[in-house]
Protein backbone atom coordinates (compact mmCIF):
# COMPACT_ATOMS: atom_id res chain seq x y z
CA UNK A 1 0.00 0.00 0.00
CA UNK A 2 2.92 2.38 0.25
CA UNK A 3 5.03 4.01 -2.39
CA UNK A 4 7.74 6.68 -2.33
CA UNK A 5 6.93 10.39 -2.37
CA UNK A 6 9.05 13.14 -3.96
CA UNK A 7 11.14 13.34 -0.77
CA UNK A 8 11.79 9.59 -0.83
CA UNK A 9 9.51 8.88 2.14
CA UNK A 10 6.88 6.13 1.98
CA UNK A 11 3.33 7.39 1.45
CA UNK A 12 0.04 5.58 1.89
CA UNK A 13 -2.52 5.43 -0.87
CA UNK A 14 -5.89 6.77 0.12
CA UNK A 15 -8.73 4.32 0.57
CA UNK A 16 -11.86 4.87 -1.46
CA UNK A 17 -15.32 4.86 0.08
CA UNK A 18 -16.02 1.55 -1.65
CA UNK A 19 -12.90 -0.03 -0.12
CA UNK A 20 -13.87 1.36 3.28
CA UNK A 21 -17.40 -0.05 2.91
CA UNK A 22 -16.00 -3.49 2.09
CA UNK A 23 -13.60 -3.30 5.03
CA UNK A 24 -16.39 -2.36 7.46
CA UNK A 25 -18.63 -5.18 6.16
CA UNK A 26 -15.78 -7.69 6.51
CA UNK A 27 -14.90 -6.58 10.07
CA UNK A 28 -18.57 -6.65 11.05
CA UNK A 29 -18.96 -10.25 9.88
CA UNK A 30 -15.71 -11.55 11.32
CA UNK A 31 -15.75 -9.81 14.74
CA UNK A 32 -19.48 -9.30 15.41
CA UNK A 33 -21.00 -12.18 13.44
CA UNK A 34 -23.60 -9.87 11.87
CA UNK A 35 -23.82 -8.05 8.56
CA UNK A 36 -23.34 -4.30 8.32
CA UNK A 37 -26.28 -3.18 6.18
CA UNK A 38 -25.79 0.58 6.02
CA UNK A 39 -23.31 3.04 4.53
CA UNK A 40 -19.73 3.67 5.65
CA UNK A 41 -17.84 6.59 4.14
CA UNK A 42 -15.04 9.08 4.73
CA UNK A 43 -15.89 12.57 5.97
CA UNK A 44 -13.07 15.14 5.60
CA UNK A 45 -14.94 17.62 7.82
CA UNK A 46 -14.27 15.55 10.94
CA UNK A 47 -11.47 17.19 12.91
CA UNK A 48 -10.70 15.51 16.22
CA UNK A 49 -12.83 12.36 16.19
CA UNK A 50 -11.92 9.14 14.42
CA UNK A 51 -15.44 8.22 13.40
CA UNK A 52 -19.11 8.91 14.04
CA UNK A 53 -22.13 6.62 14.20
CA UNK A 54 -25.42 8.29 13.20
CA UNK A 55 -28.34 7.11 15.35
CA UNK A 56 -31.05 8.14 12.88
CA UNK A 57 -29.63 6.75 9.63
CA UNK A 58 -27.33 4.06 11.13
CA UNK A 59 -24.57 5.19 8.76
CA UNK A 60 -20.99 5.59 9.95
CA UNK A 61 -18.54 8.19 8.75
CA UNK A 62 -14.80 8.05 9.35
CA UNK A 63 -12.02 10.59 9.48
CA UNK A 64 -9.57 9.89 6.63
CA UNK A 65 -6.73 11.36 8.71
CA UNK A 66 -6.75 8.21 10.86
CA UNK A 67 -5.63 6.11 7.88
CA UNK A 68 -3.32 8.80 6.47
CA UNK A 69 -1.45 9.39 9.73
CA UNK A 70 -1.52 6.06 11.54
CA UNK A 71 -2.29 3.42 8.94
CA UNK A 72 -4.67 0.53 8.49
CA UNK A 73 -4.40 -0.98 12.00
CA UNK A 74 -5.55 2.22 13.70
CA UNK A 75 -8.41 2.55 11.19
CA UNK A 76 -9.50 -1.02 11.95
CA UNK A 77 -9.59 -0.19 15.67
CA UNK A 78 -11.77 2.87 14.98
CA UNK A 79 -14.06 0.75 12.75
CA UNK A 80 -14.47 -1.77 15.58
CA UNK A 81 -15.32 1.06 17.99
CA UNK A 82 -18.02 2.48 15.72
CA UNK A 83 -19.39 -0.98 14.95
CA UNK A 84 -19.82 -1.53 18.70
CA UNK A 85 -22.10 1.54 18.75
CA UNK A 86 -23.90 0.28 15.63
CA UNK A 87 -24.61 -3.30 16.71
CA UNK A 88 -25.53 -2.44 20.31
CA UNK A 89 -27.90 0.34 19.20
CA UNK A 90 -29.67 -1.94 16.71
CA UNK A 91 -29.93 -4.66 19.39
CA UNK A 92 -31.53 -2.19 21.82
CA UNK A 93 -28.66 -2.46 24.32
CA UNK A 94 -26.46 0.20 25.92
CA UNK A 95 -24.50 1.73 23.05
CA UNK A 96 -23.05 4.81 24.80
CA UNK A 97 -19.46 5.04 26.02
CA UNK A 98 -20.59 4.90 29.65
CA UNK A 99 -22.64 1.70 29.27
CA UNK A 100 -21.18 -1.60 30.53
CA UNK A 101 -22.38 -3.48 27.42
CA UNK A 102 -20.40 -1.08 25.22
CA UNK A 103 -17.26 -1.40 27.33
CA UNK A 104 -17.50 -5.19 27.36
CA UNK A 105 -18.06 -5.52 23.60
CA UNK A 106 -15.27 -3.07 22.85
CA UNK A 107 -12.86 -5.11 24.98
CA UNK A 108 -13.98 -8.40 23.37
CA UNK A 109 -13.46 -7.13 19.82
CA UNK A 110 -10.22 -5.27 20.55
CA UNK A 111 -11.42 -1.87 19.38
CA UNK A 112 -9.77 1.31 20.58
CA UNK A 113 -11.38 3.44 23.29
CA UNK A 114 -9.80 6.64 21.96
CA UNK A 115 -8.22 7.61 18.67
CA UNK A 116 -4.68 8.97 18.70
CA UNK A 117 -4.45 12.78 18.28
CA UNK A 118 -5.38 13.94 14.78
CA UNK A 119 -4.65 17.66 15.11
CA UNK A 120 -1.32 19.24 15.93
CA UNK A 121 -1.29 20.39 19.53
CA UNK A 122 0.65 23.51 20.42
CA UNK A 123 2.92 23.19 23.44
CA UNK A 124 1.45 25.02 26.42
CA UNK A 125 3.27 28.00 27.81
CA UNK A 126 2.91 28.90 31.47
CA UNK A 127 3.40 31.98 33.60
CA UNK A 128 5.58 31.20 36.61
CA UNK A 129 5.04 32.80 40.00
CA UNK A 130 6.88 32.20 43.27
CA UNK A 131 5.85 33.03 46.80
CA UNK A 132 8.32 35.29 48.64
CA UNK A 133 7.59 33.61 52.00
CA UNK A 134 7.39 29.84 51.36
CA UNK A 135 9.08 29.76 47.91
CA UNK A 136 6.18 27.74 46.41
CA UNK A 137 6.30 27.67 42.61
CA UNK A 138 2.94 28.35 40.89
CA UNK A 139 2.35 27.72 37.17
CA UNK A 140 -0.61 29.40 35.47
CA UNK A 141 -1.79 29.45 31.85
CA UNK A 142 -3.20 32.94 32.25
CA UNK A 143 -1.51 35.89 33.89
CA UNK A 144 -2.66 36.90 37.35
CA UNK A 145 -2.57 40.27 39.09
CA UNK A 146 0.15 39.94 41.75
CA UNK A 147 -1.15 43.06 43.51
CA UNK A 148 -4.51 41.38 44.06
CA UNK A 149 -3.71 37.68 44.57
CA UNK A 150 -1.50 36.05 47.21
CA UNK A 151 -0.07 32.57 47.86
CA UNK A 152 -2.73 29.98 48.67
CA UNK A 153 -0.54 28.24 51.25
CA UNK A 154 0.86 31.05 53.37
CA UNK A 155 -0.80 34.20 51.99
CA UNK A 156 2.62 35.57 51.01
CA UNK A 157 3.31 37.98 48.14
CA UNK A 158 3.66 36.45 44.65
CA UNK A 159 6.45 37.45 42.28
CA UNK A 160 6.34 36.66 38.54
CA UNK A 161 9.49 34.83 37.45
CA UNK A 162 9.18 34.31 33.71
CA UNK A 163 6.83 32.98 31.08
CA UNK A 164 7.78 29.38 30.25
BELRA-V946822 format. One record per residue. N is the residue number from 1. SS is DSSP state (H for helix, E for strand, - for the rest). PHI is phi in whole degrees, 0 to 359 (NA if undefined). OMEGA is omega in radians with two decimals (* if undefined). Layout:
# BELRA-V946822
n & ss & phi & omega
N & SS & PHI & OMEGA
N & SS & PHI & OMEGA
This chain:
# BELRA-V946822
n & ss & phi & omega
1 & - & NA & -3.09
2 & E & 248 & 3.07
3 & E & 219 & -3.08
4 & E & 268 & 3.09
5 & - & 273 & 3.13
6 & - & 298 & -3.13
7 & - & 277 & -3.12
8 & - & 89 & 3.14
9 & - & 268 & 3.11
10 & E & 291 & 3.08
11 & E & 239 & 3.12
12 & E & 259 & 3.03
13 & - & 286 & 3.13
14 & - & 285 & 3.04
15 & - & 279 & 3.03
16 & - & 272 & 3.10
17 & H & 297 & 3.12
18 & H & 293 & 3.10
19 & H & 294 & 3.10
20 & H & 296 & 3.12
21 & H & 302 & 3.13
22 & H & 295 & 3.13
23 & H & 295 & 3.14
24 & H & 295 & 3.12
25 & H & 297 & -3.14
26 & H & 294 & 3.14
27 & H & 295 & 3.13
28 & H & 298 & 3.13
29 & H & 292 & -3.03
30 & H & 284 & -3.08
31 & H & 261 & -3.07
32 & H & 249 & 3.12
33 & - & 71 & -3.13
34 & - & 225 & 3.12
35 & - & 284 & 2.97
36 & - & 266 & -2.98
37 & - & 250 & -3.13
38 & - & 236 & -3.05
39 & - & 263 & 2.99
40 & E & 236 & -3.09
41 & E & 206 & 3.08
42 & E & 274 & 3.11
43 & - & 229 & -3.10
44 & - & 291 & -3.13
45 & - & 282 & 3.09
46 & - & 292 & -3.08
47 & - & 253 & -2.99
48 & - & 251 & -3.10
49 & - & 262 & -3.13
50 & - & 279 & -3.14
51 & E & 194 & -3.09
52 & E & 211 & 3.07
53 & E & 263 & -3.12
54 & - & 264 & -3.09
55 & - & 296 & -3.04
56 & - & 283 & -3.08
57 & - & 261 & -3.08
58 & - & 67 & 3.08
59 & - & 276 & 3.12
60 & E & 232 & 3.02
61 & E & 245 & -3.04
62 & E & 236 & 3.09
63 & - & 277 & -3.13
64 & H & 293 & 3.13
65 & H & 295 & 3.12
66 & H & 300 & 3.14
67 & H & 290 & -3.09
68 & H & 295 & -3.08
69 & H & 272 & -2.96
70 & H & 244 & 3.05
71 & - & 95 & -2.99
72 & H & 290 & -3.12
73 & H & 297 & 3.13
74 & H & 293 & 3.09
75 & H & 297 & 3.11
76 & H & 298 & 3.10
77 & H & 296 & 3.10
78 & H & 292 & 3.10
79 & H & 299 & 3.11
80 & H & 299 & 3.13
81 & H & 299 & -3.11
82 & H & 291 & 3.09
83 & H & 291 & 3.03
84 & H & 298 & 3.08
85 & H & 301 & -3.07
86 & H & 301 & -3.05
87 & H & 292 & 3.12
88 & H & 292 & 3.13
89 & H & 295 & 3.14
90 & H & 292 & 3.12
91 & - & 275 & 3.13
92 & - & 77 & 3.14
93 & - & 256 & -3.13
94 & - & 290 & -3.06
95 & - & 255 & -3.11
96 & - & 277 & -3.11
97 & - & 303 & -3.07
98 & - & 281 & -3.04
99 & - & 284 & 3.13
100 & H & 296 & 3.11
101 & H & 298 & 3.14
102 & H & 295 & -3.11
103 & H & 298 & -3.14
104 & H & 293 & -3.12
105 & H & 295 & 3.13
106 & H & 296 & 3.12
107 & H & 292 & -3.13
108 & H & 295 & -3.09
109 & H & 273 & 3.13
110 & - & 82 & 3.09
111 & - & 285 & -3.12
112 & - & 271 & 3.11
113 & - & 285 & -3.13
114 & - & 229 & 3.05
115 & - & 270 & 3.10
116 & - & 295 & -3.05
117 & - & 303 & -3.10
118 & - & 254 & 3.12
119 & - & 247 & 3.12
120 & - & 290 & 3.14
121 & - & 259 & 3.12
122 & - & 285 & 3.07
123 & - & 293 & -3.11
124 & - & 284 & 3.02
125 & - & 249 & -3.05
126 & - & 237 & 2.97
127 & E & 269 & -3.11
128 & E & 254 & 3.08
129 & E & 232 & 3.09
130 & E & 227 & 3.12
131 & E & 282 & 3.13
132 & - & 289 & -3.10
133 & - & 278 & -3.00
134 & - & 261 & 3.10
135 & - & 64 & 3.12
136 & - & 292 & 3.11
137 & E & 269 & -3.11
138 & E & 237 & 3.10
139 & E & 252 & -3.14
140 & E & 225 & 3.05
141 & - & 286 & -3.14
142 & - & 254 & 3.10
143 & - & 292 & 3.06
144 & - & 237 & 3.12
145 & - & 277 & -3.09
146 & - & 287 & 3.06
147 & - & 283 & -3.05
148 & - & 260 & -3.05
149 & - & 255 & -3.13
150 & E & 233 & 3.13
151 & - & 296 & -3.14
152 & - & 283 & -3.13
153 & - & 272 & -3.00
154 & - & 237 & -3.13
155 & - & 65 & 3.11
156 & - & 280 & -3.12
157 & E & 286 & 3.11
158 & E & 264 & 3.11
159 & E & 235 & 3.11
160 & E & 282 & -3.12
161 & E & 271 & 3.13
162 & E & 195 & 3.08
163 & E & 269 & -3.10
164 & - & 269 & *
